[in-house]
């Protein structure tokens, strides 16, 4: 008697189930949510009130300069932990259990990404609310705020795949978290907190040509428009186009590599 293989669960159904599983795990660990929000808010308040008075931005009030960049940076920090979570799942047998089910490997990883995106969205909304409370006022109004929020979620989606790839590739929590620290030089040596033009020439060359500076400049333009895009070398449309190109390339490469490795591990 021939035993037929179980039918594969429809991709959307599998995706919903995996997303729900990871989202519930996050909700049941409120410290993860709280720490993600607190970290972003603390960065905002420190730079707003401690360093802001000493940083020149070419005529744009520092809080208006800082807030769009800080929101982008908060998304990068919000997704660092997903790599360690994926590695932990691979080490504790959760991934083996998922692989034993009749679901597509891509659904398992996309579900993890969407659950992480939910955490990033909570962090983003909380940080944006505090930013408005301490004086952030988009130059193009509410539409500018919505544009920045949407842009930041794209950043979280893109770099979430980068850290998922780190978790799948290393299969070790500490190693995956260590790789996450690459975010530090990318964020601090960028135009997020200070104008890149204020840096020494040898450092500015790196700052101007790495993705975080471009993503931050695009967010700043979405918030304020070209006339208030402080110390920028190009128009806002340029930064949006280049930023989308960066994100598309990073997301495609990371997602394809992560799914491919996941199938083999």
N, C-alpha and C positions, 0 to 999 in steps of 0.2 A: 504493500500500500504506500503510495507516494504522498508525502506530507508537503503541502504547498507552503511557500514562504508567506508570512503575514503581509497583508497589503500595507503599503506605506501610508501613514497618515497624511492627509492633505496638508500642504505646506502652510497655508494660513492658520489652520487649526493647531498644528505643531508649534508655530511661532507664537500664537496666543498663549498656549499652555506654558511654554518655556519662559516667556516674558512675565507671565503671572507668577510663576514659581520664584523667579529672581526678585521681582518687585516685592512679593510678600516677605522674602528673606530680608530685604533691606528695611522694610517697615518694622519688622520684628527686632531690628537692631537699631533703635532710634539714635544711639550714640554716633553711628555713621553719618546720619543725616545732620545731626546737630553739629558735629565737628566740621563737616563740609561747609555749612553755612557760617559758623563762627570764624573759620579760617579766612574766608573771603571778606567778611565784615571787618575783622581786625585789620587786615591789610588795607582796606579802604580807609578806616579811621586813622590809622597810623600815618599813611601818606597824606591824607587830607589835613590833619591837624598838627602833625609833628614835622614833616618834611616840606609840606606844601608851601610854606612861606619863604623857603629858601630856594625854590626852583622857578626859574624863569621860563615862560612858555610863549614868548613872542606876542604878548597882548591878550591872549586868551586866559581867562581866569583859571587857576590851577584845577579847581574841582571840575570845571567843564572839560579840561584837557585830560584829567585823570580818569573820570568815571567810565567812558567808553573803553579805554584800555584796560582798566581794572576788571571790567565785566568779561572781556575776552580772556584775560589771565585767569580769572576765577573758574572759567570753563576748563582750562588746561589742568588746573589743580584738582578740579572735581572728578576728573576721569583717571587720575593716576592710579587710584586704588583698584580699578577693574582688572588690571593685569595680575595683581596679587590674588584677587578673588578667583580668576580663571585658573591660575596655577594651583590654588588650594583645591578647587574642584577636581583637577586632574590628579592630585595626590591623594585625595580622600575617597575616590571611587565614584563621585557624582558624575563625572564625565563618562566613565565606563557604563554607568547605568543609563545615561542618555543615549549612548551609542548602541545599547542593546535594544532600544525601542525603535519601532519602524518610522523614524523621522529623519529628514534630511539633515546632514551635518551643518549646512548653512543656516537652517532654522534655529539650531541650538545656539549658534554664535550671534545671529541677528537678534534673537530674543534677549540675550545678555546685553547687547548694545542698547536695545530699546529700554530695558529696565534701568540701565545706567543713565540713559538720557533723561528718564524721569527724575532721578536724583539730581542731575545737573540742572534741570528746569526749576526744581525747588530752590536750589542754591542761587540760581540766576535771579529769580523773582524776589527772593529775600534781599539779596545784595542790591538789586536795582531799587527796591523800596527804600533801603537805608541811604543809597546814593541820592535819591530825590529828597529825602529828609534832610540831608546835610548840604543841599544847595545845587544838585545837578539839575540843569534845565536845558534839554535839547534845543538847539537853535531853530530847528524846523518843527518844533512842537511834538505832539503825541505821536505823529507818524514817524518822527525820528526815533523816539523811544522804541516803538514797535520794530522798526528796522534794525536797531541795535540788538534787540532781544532775539529776533529771528537769526541774525548773523551769528550771534554767540552760540545758539543751539547748533548751527552748522559746524562751528568750531568744535563743540563737544562731540558731535557725531563723528567727525573726521578723526580727531585724536583719540577718541575712545577705541577705534579700530587699531590704532598704533599700539596702545597698551594691551589690548587683547592679544595682538600678535606677540608681544613680549611675554605674556603669560603662557601662551601655547608653546612658544619656542623654548622657554627656559624650564617650564614645569616646576619651578621653584619659587616660592613666595618671596623670599628675600631678594633673589636675583631680579625678579620682575619689578619689585618695588625699587630696587637700586637703579634699574634702567629708567624708572620714572623721574629720577633726579636730573635727567637731561633737560627737563622743563626749566630748571632754575637758571642756567646761563641763557637759555632762549628768551626767558621773560625779562630778566634784569638787564641783559645786554640787548635791549630793543627800545622802541619808541613808546613803550607802555607807560613808564613812570616819569621819564625825562625826555626832552627832544633829542633825537639821535645826533642832531647837529652840534649839541653841546659836548659830545664825546671827542677824544683824540682821534685824529684822522685814521690811524691804523685800526682803531676799534669801531669807528663809524662805518668803515667799509663792510665789516661783518654785520653790524646792526642794520644797515640799510638793505642788506641783501639776504636776510633770513625771513622766514615766513611770518613770525610773530609780529614784526614791525609792520609788514604789509597788512596783516589782518587787523591790527590795531588802527592803522591809518584809515582803513576802509570803515571800521566801526565809528571812528571819529567823524568821518565825512557823512555817514548815514545819520548821525546825531545832529550835526551842526551845519552841513553844507560846505561848499568850497570856500566862501569868504572867511570862514573861521577855522579852516584846517591849518592849524599852527605849524610853522616850520616844515611844511611838506614840500618835497621836490616835484611832485606831480599833482594833477587834479584828482578829485575823489573817484571819478569813474575808472581811472587807471588802477587805483588800489583795489577797487571791487573786482575788476576783471582779473588782475594778477592774483588776488586772494582766492577767487573761485578756481583759478587754474591750479594754484598750490594745493587747495583742498581736494580737488578732483583727483589730482595725481597721487597725493598721499593716501586718500581713502581707497582708491582703486588698488594701489600696490599693497597696502596693509591688509585689506579685506581678502584679496585673492590669496596672498601668502598665508594668512591665518586659516582660512578654510582649507587650503591645500595641506598645511601641516596638521591640522585637526583631524583630517581624514586618515592620516598615516600614523598618528600617535595612539 
